[in-house]
Amino acid sequence: MMNRFFTIIALTMLPLMMLGANPKREFRGAWMHTIGQSQYADQTTAQNKAYLSDQLDKLQAAGVNAVIFQVRPAADAFYNSHYELWSKYLTKGGKAPSPYWDPLQYMITECHKRGMELHAWLNPYRVTTTKSEKLPEGHLYYKEPKRFVKYEGDGKIYFDPGLPENREFIAKVVMDIVNNYDVDAIHMDDYFYPYPANKKDFPDNASYKKYGKGMNRGDWRRQNVDQLIELIHDKIRGSRKPWVRFGISPFGIWRNKASDPKGSNTNGLQNYDDLYADVLKWAEKGWIDYLVPQLYWELNHTKASYITLVDWWADAVDPKCQLYIGQDVEKTMTAPTAKTNQLDKKVAMTRARDEIQGNCWWPGYSLTKNSQGSATALTKTHQSTPALVPAYPNLSKDKPSAVKKVRIKGDLLTWKAADIKGKSSDPMKYVVYKCVGEGTVDIDNPENIVAITTEPQLELNEPGYYVVTAVDRLNNESKPSIQIRRK
């Protein structure tokens, strides 16, 4: 009954919600995948940089505040890895790009310059992406072949998740990124054990015989993935950058009600049973900081209704783990059972539940193409005002110090912030607010946001009253500065 109540409220209040102000705090992510993308290898370094800058400009214009960039598509790297070769989707033969550039570092710099977060997206177990793929010389597969298996169902090579040395290796890959790059988060999607194919079981008999200890095979596989997730969590929290978040974007169904009374009223593939990913457990244990279930179906899909699943995830996820909803841009804008797109209703439903703190758009390239008018709709309506990514008080409740020495000289607004000390409360960006009339500037109203910037200054072009706040690594916001007027 409660789920149905929230659904009815969301759909009934849709016109009012569309006209009302957008939230000041909301995760507005976009996935940028590199797997299967030929443009990066086909372009020069200069062309790649120009291309990515243009992509980020378009995402920023559409209101996106977090970019999830795939940096390890298949046991290879879009960054200077100490453990793996350069990605075949960036260069040929595992060689460094020439002229040299580091896509991850470039994306971090360019995202932060725009006040956006950069989440580094890794696939943990996948090694090859086709049956016939030949790995480049020097790949770990040739050095230690016993750590890998070939799944007959899809013909691809994978790290064997049952081997402890593979978990340790993947954790090292993650920490190589955390320690050497100023990422805001580590992100993994739905590919843990591979999707079942052609009724073939995963070939882990050898590792199961060695480490299974008589456990049920499914329980053992889930334990293997649990151990990887817990290990990565512990490594990040024990590092010198404990503020780096860890997020998972699972397939949209945890379990069907037919398999588990706690499951959703759906009939589809299951994270728990088919991919061996018990994502609700990870949230409950505090091993992950956010979940983005991929609810890529239309509102009333017969086997996996978006309406059903939005409420189910909102009810099911432990509240200490933030919940965002993964949205398929193309299917939302061209839902086969709808006369018009379903964007308005889907966003309204996510905002009707306090447990849901944002959305993430798949793929980001659809937004940058403005496919079916998707970017226009977000820019004009649902993401028309800037938004800060929700804060993470479970990681730290410390807030940055308020900025000082706020001055206006000519058209230039300047201020002084606290020094960077390698803490979660370091000021990483600033929000400038303005009101036109007399009175106190309301920093809770996103319509008053003039800019989100990483620079301690801003060129002004309008009169009004201004205040500035600092935002730290976990998106905690300081108290506002003194109010200053530009005549």
C-alpha positions as CSV (number, residue, x, y, z in Angstrom):
1,M,0.0,0.0,0.0
2,M,2.8,2.4,0.9
3,N,4.5,2.0,-2.5
4,R,1.2,2.6,-4.3
5,F,0.6,5.7,-2.2
6,F,3.9,7.3,-3.2
7,T,3.3,6.4,-6.8
8,I,-0.1,8.0,-6.9
9,I,1.2,11.1,-5.1
10,A,4.0,11.5,-7.6
11,L,1.9,11.1,-10.7
12,T,-1.0,13.2,-9.3
13,M,1.3,16.1,-8.3
14,L,3.3,16.0,-11.6
15,P,2.1,19.3,-13.0
16,L,2.8,21.1,-9.7
17,M,6.2,19.5,-9.3
18,M,7.2,20.4,-12.9
19,L,6.4,24.0,-12.2
20,G,8.1,24.2,-8.8
21,A,11.7,24.9,-8.1
22,N,14.2,22.1,-8.7
23,P,16.2,20.9,-5.7
24,K,19.4,22.5,-4.6
25,R,20.9,19.1,-3.7
26,E,20.6,16.4,-6.3
27,F,22.9,13.9,-7.9
28,R,22.8,14.5,-11.6
29,G,25.2,12.0,-13.1
30,A,26.0,10.9,-16.7
31,W,27.9,7.8,-17.7
32,M,30.6,8.1,-20.4
33,H,31.6,4.6,-21.5
34,T,34.8,4.0,-23.4
35,I,34.2,0.3,-24.2
36,G,33.2,-0.2,-27.8
37,Q,33.9,3.5,-28.6
38,S,36.2,3.9,-31.6
39,Q,36.5,7.7,-31.5
40,Y,39.2,7.9,-28.9
41,A,41.7,5.6,-30.8
42,D,40.8,7.3,-34.1
43,Q,41.5,10.9,-32.9
44,T,44.8,12.6,-32.1
45,T,45.6,13.8,-28.6
46,A,44.5,17.4,-29.5
47,Q,41.3,16.1,-31.0
48,N,40.5,13.9,-28.0
49,K,41.0,16.8,-25.6
50,A,38.8,19.1,-27.7
51,Y,36.2,16.3,-28.0
52,L,36.0,15.7,-24.3
53,S,35.9,19.4,-23.4
54,D,33.0,19.8,-25.8
55,Q,31.2,16.8,-24.2
56,L,31.7,18.2,-20.7
57,D,30.5,21.7,-21.8
58,K,27.3,20.1,-23.1
59,L,26.8,17.9,-20.0
60,Q,27.3,21.0,-17.8
61,A,24.8,23.0,-19.9
62,A,22.3,20.1,-19.3
63,G,22.7,20.4,-15.5
64,V,24.9,17.4,-15.0
65,N,27.1,17.7,-11.9
66,A,28.9,14.3,-11.8
67,V,30.6,12.5,-14.7
68,I,31.1,8.7,-14.4
69,F,34.0,8.1,-16.8
70,Q,35.0,4.5,-17.8
71,V,38.7,4.2,-17.1
72,R,39.1,0.4,-17.0
73,P,36.8,-1.1,-19.6
74,A,38.4,-4.5,-19.8
75,A,41.5,-5.0,-17.6
76,D,43.1,-2.1,-19.4
77,A,43.5,1.6,-18.7
78,F,42.5,5.1,-19.8
79,Y,45.2,6.3,-17.4
80,N,48.8,5.7,-16.5
81,S,48.4,2.4,-14.7
82,H,51.2,0.7,-12.7
83,Y,49.5,-2.6,-13.2
84,E,47.8,-2.8,-16.6
85,L,48.4,-1.8,-20.2
86,W,46.9,1.2,-22.0
87,S,43.4,0.4,-23.3
88,K,42.8,-0.8,-26.9
89,Y,40.0,1.8,-27.1
90,L,42.6,4.5,-26.7
91,T,45.8,3.2,-28.4
92,K,47.0,0.2,-30.3
93,G,49.0,-2.6,-28.8
94,G,48.8,-1.5,-25.2
95,K,51.2,1.4,-25.9
96,A,51.1,4.9,-24.3
97,P,49.4,7.6,-26.4
98,S,51.6,9.8,-28.5
99,P,51.7,12.7,-28.1
100,Y,51.4,11.6,-24.5
101,W,48.3,12.5,-22.5
102,D,46.4,11.0,-19.6
103,P,42.6,10.9,-20.2
104,L,41.7,10.3,-16.5
105,Q,43.8,13.3,-15.4
106,Y,42.5,15.4,-18.1
107,M,38.9,14.6,-17.2
108,I,39.5,15.3,-13.5
109,T,40.9,18.7,-14.3
110,E,38.2,19.6,-16.8
111,C,35.3,18.3,-14.6
112,H,36.6,20.1,-11.5
113,K,37.1,23.3,-13.5
114,R,33.4,23.1,-14.2
115,G,32.4,22.4,-10.7
116,M,31.5,18.8,-11.6
117,E,32.6,15.6,-9.9
118,L,34.6,12.8,-11.6
119,H,33.8,9.2,-10.7
120,A,36.4,6.7,-12.1
121,W,34.4,3.7,-13.5
122,L,36.1,0.3,-13.5
123,N,34.9,-3.2,-14.6
124,P,36.4,-5.7,-12.1
125,Y,36.5,-9.1,-13.9
126,R,36.2,-8.6,-17.6
127,V,39.3,-9.2,-19.7
128,T,38.2,-9.6,-23.3
129,T,35.1,-8.2,-25.0
130,T,34.8,-10.6,-28.0
131,K,35.4,-14.3,-28.6
132,S,38.2,-13.7,-31.1
133,E,40.0,-10.9,-29.3
134,K,43.8,-11.3,-29.0
135,L,45.3,-9.7,-26.0
136,P,48.4,-7.5,-26.5
137,E,51.9,-8.7,-25.7
138,G,52.8,-8.2,-22.0
139,H,49.3,-8.7,-20.7
140,L,49.0,-10.4,-17.3
141,Y,47.0,-13.2,-18.9
142,Y,50.1,-14.5,-20.6
143,K,52.2,-14.3,-17.4
144,E,49.7,-16.0,-15.1
145,P,47.1,-17.8,-17.2
146,K,45.8,-19.9,-14.3
147,R,44.2,-16.8,-12.8
148,F,41.8,-16.6,-15.7
149,V,38.9,-18.6,-17.2
150,K,37.1,-18.6,-20.5
151,Y,33.4,-18.6,-20.2
152,E,31.9,-20.9,-22.8
153,G,28.6,-19.0,-22.7
154,D,30.0,-15.9,-24.3
155,G,33.5,-16.9,-25.3
156,K,35.1,-14.2,-23.3
157,I,38.0,-14.3,-20.8
158,Y,37.5,-13.2,-17.2
159,F,39.5,-13.0,-13.9
160,D,38.3,-15.9,-11.8
161,P,36.5,-14.2,-8.9
162,G,37.1,-17.2,-6.7
163,L,40.9,-16.6,-6.4
164,P,42.1,-14.4,-3.5
165,E,45.0,-13.2,-5.6
166,N,42.6,-11.7,-8.1
167,R,40.7,-9.8,-5.4
168,E,44.0,-8.4,-4.1
169,F,45.0,-7.5,-7.7
170,I,41.7,-5.6,-8.4
171,A,42.0,-3.8,-5.1
172,K,45.6,-2.7,-6.1
173,V,44.2,-1.4,-9.4
174,V,41.6,0.6,-7.5
175,M,44.1,2.0,-5.0
176,D,46.5,2.9,-7.8
177,I,43.8,5.3,-9.0
178,V,42.9,6.5,-5.6
179,N,46.5,7.2,-4.5
180,N,47.5,8.9,-7.8
181,Y,44.5,10.8,-9.0
182,D,42.1,13.3,-7.4
183,V,39.0,11.3,-8.1
184,D,35.8,11.9,-6.2
185,A,34.6,8.3,-6.3
186,I,35.3,4.8,-7.5
187,H,32.4,3.3,-9.5
188,M,31.5,-0.2,-10.6
189,D,28.5,-1.2,-12.7
190,D,26.5,-4.4,-13.0
191,Y,29.2,-6.7,-14.4
192,F,30.4,-9.0,-11.6
193,Y,30.0,-12.7,-12.6
194,P,29.1,-12.5,-16.2
195,Y,25.5,-12.4,-17.4
196,P,24.4,-16.0,-18.0
197,A,24.6,-17.0,-21.7
198,N,23.5,-20.0,-23.7
199,K,22.6,-22.0,-20.6
200,K,26.3,-22.4,-19.7
201,D,27.6,-22.3,-16.2
202,F,30.6,-20.3,-15.2
203,P,33.8,-22.5,-15.3
204,D,35.1,-22.1,-11.8
205,N,35.3,-25.8,-10.8
206,A,39.1,-25.5,-10.0
207,S,38.8,-22.5,-7.6
208,Y,35.6,-23.9,-6.1
209,K,37.3,-27.2,-5.3
210,K,40.2,-25.3,-3.7
211,Y,38.3,-22.7,-1.8
212,G,34.6,-23.6,-1.7
213,K,34.8,-25.7,1.5
214,G,31.5,-27.4,0.8
215,M,29.5,-24.2,0.5
216,N,26.6,-24.0,-1.8
217,R,28.1,-22.8,-5.2
218,G,25.9,-19.7,-5.4
219,D,26.6,-18.7,-1.8
220,W,30.3,-19.2,-2.4
221,R,30.2,-17.0,-5.5
222,R,28.3,-14.3,-3.7
223,Q,30.9,-14.5,-0.9
224,N,33.7,-14.0,-3.4
225,V,32.1,-10.8,-4.7
226,D,31.3,-9.7,-1.1
227,Q,35.0,-10.1,-0.2
228,L,36.0,-7.9,-3.1
229,I,33.6,-5.1,-2.3
230,E,34.6,-5.2,1.4
231,L,38.3,-5.2,0.6
232,I,38.0,-2.2,-1.7
233,H,36.0,-0.4,0.9
234,D,38.5,-1.1,3.6
235,K,41.5,-0.1,1.4
236,I,39.9,3.3,0.5
237,R,38.8,4.1,4.1
238,G,42.3,3.2,5.3
239,S,44.0,5.3,2.8
240,R,45.2,8.9,2.9
241,K,42.0,9.8,1.0
242,P,39.2,8.3,3.0
243,W,36.8,10.8,1.5
244,V,36.8,9.0,-1.9
245,R,33.4,7.4,-2.3
246,F,32.6,3.9,-3.6
247,G,29.5,3.4,-5.7
248,I,27.8,0.6,-7.5
249,S,25.4,0.6,-10.4
250,P,23.6,-2.8,-10.3
251,F,21.2,-4.3,-12.7
252,G,17.7,-3.0,-11.8
253,I,16.3,-6.2,-10.1
254,W,17.8,-7.5,-6.9
255,R,15.5,-10.5,-6.7
256,N,12.0,-11.3,-7.9
257,K,9.3,-11.8,-5.4
258,A,8.9,-15.4,-6.7
259,S,12.5,-16.1,-5.4
260,D,12.3,-14.1,-2.2
261,P,9.4,-12.5,-0.4
262,K,11.5,-9.4,0.1
263,G,12.0,-9.1,-3.7
264,S,10.2,-6.9,-6.2
265,N,7.0,-7.8,-8.1
266,T,9.0,-8.4,-11.3
267,N,10.0,-11.2,-13.5
268,G,13.5,-10.8,-14.8
269,L,17.2,-11.6,-14.3
270,Q,18.4,-11.1,-10.7
271,N,21.5,-9.6,-9.3
272,Y,21.6,-12.0,-6.3
273,D,21.0,-15.2,-8.2
274,D,22.5,-14.6,-11.7
275,L,25.3,-12.1,-11.2
276,Y,26.0,-13.1,-7.6
277,A,25.9,-9.5,-6.4
278,D,24.1,-9.0,-3.1
279,V,24.0,-5.2,-3.4
280,L,21.6,-4.7,-0.5
281,K,24.0,-6.4,1.8
282,W,26.8,-4.1,0.7
283,A,24.7,-1.1,1.5
284,E,23.6,-2.5,4.9
285,K,27.2,-3.3,5.8
286,G,28.3,0.2,4.9
287,W,30.8,-1.1,2.3
288,I,29.4,1.2,-0.4
289,D,28.4,4.9,-0.3
290,Y,25.9,5.0,-3.1
291,L,23.8,2.7,-5.3
292,V,22.5,3.5,-8.8
293,P,20.2,0.7,-9.9
294,Q,19.7,0.7,-13.7
295,L,15.9,1.1,-14.1
296,Y,16.0,1.2,-17.8
297,W,12.4,0.1,-18.4
298,E,9.3,2.0,-19.2
299,L,6.8,3.0,-16.5
300,N,4.5,0.0,-16.9
301,H,6.8,-2.6,-18.4
302,T,5.1,-6.0,-18.0
303,K,8.1,-7.8,-16.4
304,A,10.0,-4.9,-14.8
305,S,7.8,-1.9,-14.2
306,Y,9.7,1.3,-13.5
307,I,6.9,2.4,-11.2
308,T,7.2,-0.8,-9.2
309,L,11.0,-0.7,-9.0
310,V,11.5,2.9,-8.0
311,D,9.4,2.4,-4.9
312,W,11.0,-1.0,-4.2
313,W,14.5,0.3,-4.2
314,A,13.5,3.3,-2.2
315,D,12.1,1.0,0.5
316,A,14.8,-1.6,0.3
317,V,18.1,0.3,0.4
318,D,19.7,1.0,3.8
319,P,19.4,4.7,4.5
320,K,23.1,5.2,5.2
321,C,23.7,4.4,1.5
322,Q,22.6,7.1,-0.9
323,L,20.3,6.0,-3.7
324,Y,20.2,7.5,-7.2
325,I,18.2,6.1,-10.2
326,G,19.9,5.0,-13.4
327,Q,17.8,6.3,-16.4
328,D,18.1,5.2,-20.0
329,V,17.9,8.3,-22.1
330,E,16.8,6.7,-25.3
331,K,14.1,4.4,-23.8
332,T,12.8,7.2,-21.6
333,M,12.4,9.6,-24.5
334,T,10.9,7.0,-26.9
335,A,9.0,4.6,-24.6
336,P,7.3,2.1,-26.9
337,T,4.1,2.1,-24.9
338,A,3.8,5.8,-24.5
339,K,2.5,8.5,-26.9
340,T,4.9,11.0,-25.4
341,N,8.2,10.6,-23.6
342,Q,8.3,9.5,-20.0
343,L,10.9,11.9,-18.7
344,D,8.6,14.2,-16.7
345,K,6.9,11.3,-14.8
346,K,10.2,9.5,-14.1
347,V,11.9,12.5,-12.6
348,A,8.8,13.4,-10.7
349,M,8.7,9.9,-9.1
350,T,12.4,10.0,-8.0
351,R,11.8,13.4,-6.4
352,A,8.6,12.2,-4.7
353,R,10.7,9.8,-2.5
354,D,13.0,11.4,0.1
355,E,15.1,8.2,0.0
356,I,16.1,8.9,-3.6
357,Q,18.7,11.7,-4.0
358,G,19.1,12.0,-7.8
359,N,19.4,10.4,-11.2
360,C,22.1,9.3,-13.5
361,W,21.7,9.4,-17.3
362,W,22.8,6.5,-19.6
363,P,24.6,7.1,-21.9
364,G,26.0,10.6,-21.5
365,Y,26.6,10.6,-25.2
366,S,22.8,10.7,-25.8
367,L,22.6,13.9,-23.8
368,T,25.5,15.5,-25.6
369,K,23.7,14.7,-28.9
370,N,20.5,16.1,-27.4
371,S,18.8,12.8,-28.6
372,Q,15.1,13.2,-28.8
373,G,15.4,16.6,-27.2
374,S,16.6,15.1,-23.9
375,A,19.2,17.7,-23.1
376,T,16.8,20.5,-24.0
377,A,14.2,19.1,-21.6
378,L,16.7,18.8,-18.8
379,T,18.1,22.3,-19.4
380,K,14.7,24.0,-19.6
381,T,12.8,22.1,-16.9
382,H,14.3,19.4,-14.6
383,Q,17.9,20.6,-14.3
384,S,17.4,24.3,-15.2
385,T,19.1,25.5,-12.0
386,P,22.5,24.4,-10.7
387,A,22.6,21.6,-8.0
388,L,25.2,20.5,-5.5
389,V,25.8,16.7,-5.2
390,P,24.3,15.5,-1.9
391,A,26.7,15.7,1.1
392,Y,27.9,12.5,2.7
393,P,27.6,13.1,6.5
394,N,28.2,9.4,7.2
395,L,31.8,9.9,6.1
396,S,32.3,13.2,7.8
397,K,30.1,15.9,9.3
398,D,33.0,18.4,9.4
399,K,32.3,21.5,7.2
400,P,34.8,23.8,5.6
401,S,35.5,27.2,7.1
402,A,33.6,30.1,5.8
403,V,35.4,32.2,3.2
404,K,36.8,35.5,4.3
405,K,38.0,38.8,2.8
406,V,35.2,39.1,0.3
407,R,35.8,42.0,-1.9
408,I,34.5,43.6,-5.1
409,K,36.8,45.6,-7.2
410,G,35.3,46.8,-10.5
411,D,33.5,43.8,-11.8
412,L,35.7,41.2,-10.0
413,L,34.4,39.4,-6.9
414,T,37.2,37.8,-4.9
415,W,37.5,36.0,-1.6
416,K,40.0,34.1,0.6
417,A,39.5,30.4,1.7
418,A,41.2,28.1,4.1
419,D,44.4,26.4,3.0
420,I,44.3,22.8,1.6
421,K,45.5,20.4,4.3
422,G,44.6,17.0,2.8
423,K,41.4,16.7,4.8
424,S,37.9,15.9,3.8
425,S,36.9,19.4,4.9
426,D,39.3,21.1,2.5
427,P,37.5,23.7,0.4
428,M,37.4,22.3,-3.2
429,K,34.9,24.6,-4.9
430,Y,32.8,27.7,-4.1
431,V,29.2,28.7,-4.7
432,V,28.3,32.3,-5.4
433,Y,24.8,33.4,-4.7
434,K,23.0,36.6,-5.5
435,C,19.7,38.4,-4.8
436,V,18.6,41.6,-6.5
437,G,16.5,43.3,-3.9
438,E,17.1,44.3,-0.3
439,G,17.5,41.6,2.3
440,T,19.5,38.5,3.1
441,V,20.6,36.3,0.2
442,D,18.8,33.0,0.5
443,I,21.4,30.2,-0.1
444,D,18.7,27.5,0.1
445,N,17.2,28.7,-3.2
446,P,19.0,27.2,-6.2
447,E,17.7,30.0,-8.4
448,N,20.1,32.4,-6.5
449,I,23.1,30.4,-7.6
450,V,25.2,32.4,-9.9
451,A,28.1,30.0,-10.3
452,I,29.9,27.0,-8.9
453,T,33.6,27.5,-9.4
454,T,37.0,26.2,-8.2
455,E,38.6,29.6,-8.5
456,P,38.5,32.1,-5.6
457,Q,37.1,34.8,-7.8
458,L,34.3,35.5,-10.2
459,E,33.6,38.1,-12.9
460,L,30.3,39.8,-12.2
461,N,28.0,41.3,-14.8
462,E,24.9,42.3,-12.8
463,P,24.2,44.4,-9.8
464,G,22.9,42.8,-6.6
465,Y,23.8,41.4,-3.2
466,Y,26.3,38.5,-3.2
467,V,27.5,35.9,-0.7
468,V,30.0,33.0,-1.2
469,T,30.2,29.6,0.4
470,A,32.9,26.9,0.3
471,V,32.1,23.3,-0.5
472,D,34.4,20.5,0.7
473,R,35.4,17.1,-0.7
474,L,32.2,15.4,0.6
475,N,30.0,18.3,-0.6
476,N,29.4,19.8,2.9
477,E,28.8,23.5,2.5
478,S,30.2,26.2,4.8
479,K,28.3,29.1,6.3
480,P,27.8,32.0,4.0
481,S,30.3,34.8,3.8
482,I,29.4,38.4,4.7
483,Q,27.0,39.8,2.2
484,I,28.5,42.3,-0.3
485,R,26.8,44.6,-2.8
486,R,27.7,45.3,-6.4
487,K,26.0,48.6,-7.5
